[in-house]
Amino acid sequence: MIGATERAKQELKRILNANTDKPEACLRLMANEQGQLGLAIDTERQGDQAIEHENSKVLLVEENLADTLQGITIDVEDTPEGAKLVIATES
């Protein structure tokens, strides 16, 4: 399972709220053909793993991608441009 810090969950919720008002919508972690990760707005599908914040799902990850990313944690890093989501691996 992919993990997320409390601060990352708050940031995911903020991003979601800023981009949609549909209650069934979530952010989805996706990988493109080059293996780069990104976020898109989507709805839950069977087999998705979900990260929740304040009793609502904020991030969905398709089962195969979640298996590939086993052991990572999503966190937030402060940059001059503002908060940025980052991926940390367990050592």
N, C-alpha and C positions, 0 to 999 in steps of 0.2 A: 504494500500500500504506500502511496505517496503521502508524505506528511506536509503540514503547513504550520508555520508559527502563528501565534495569535495575531500578530501585527500583519502578517500576510493575509490572513482571513479577513481582517478589517479592510485592507486595501482591495482585495478581490470584491468584497461587498460594495465598496465605494465605486469601483470601476463598473460593476454591474448596474448599480443604481443610476450612474451617470449616463449609461448607454441604452437602457430599456426600462419601461415601466410595466412590462408583462410579468405577472407573478410566477408563471411557470418557467420563465427564462432563467438560464444559468450561463456562466462562462464555461467554455469547453477548452481544455488544453489539447492542442493538436500538433502534429509534426508534419512538416512539408516533405517533399521528395528529397531535399538535401539534409533532412534530419533536424532542421531548425524548429524550435518550439514557438508556438504563438497561441493567442487566445481568440475565440470567436463566441458569439452569442448563439446558444442552441437550447434545445430541450432534452430532458433525460431520455436515454434509450436503455433497453434491456441489457444488462451486463455492465453498465457504467459503474465506476467507483465514484463516490461523491465526497467532497469535503464540505462540511457544514459550518455555518457561523450564525449565531443567534437563532437557532432552530430553522434555518432555511439553507438549502443547498446553494453554494456559491461557485463551486468548481466541479466539473464533470471530467472524467478521464475514461476513455474507452479501455476495455479490459486488456487488450493486447498491448496498448501503449503503456498502461499502468504496470504490466508485468515487466516491460523493458526498462521502465524507470524505477524499479524497485529500489528502495533505500535512499531516495532523494527527498529533500525537504525544500519547500518553497518558502522564501523569506523576503524581506524588504531591505533594500540598501538605500541610504540617503545619498543623493547626488546633487550637484549644483542645479540640475534641471528639475529636481523634486524626487519623490519616492519612486523606486524602480523595483519591480519584482525580480528576484534572482533565484537560481537553483543552487542548492548546497548538497553535497554528497556526504554520506556518513563515512568517517574514517575507519 
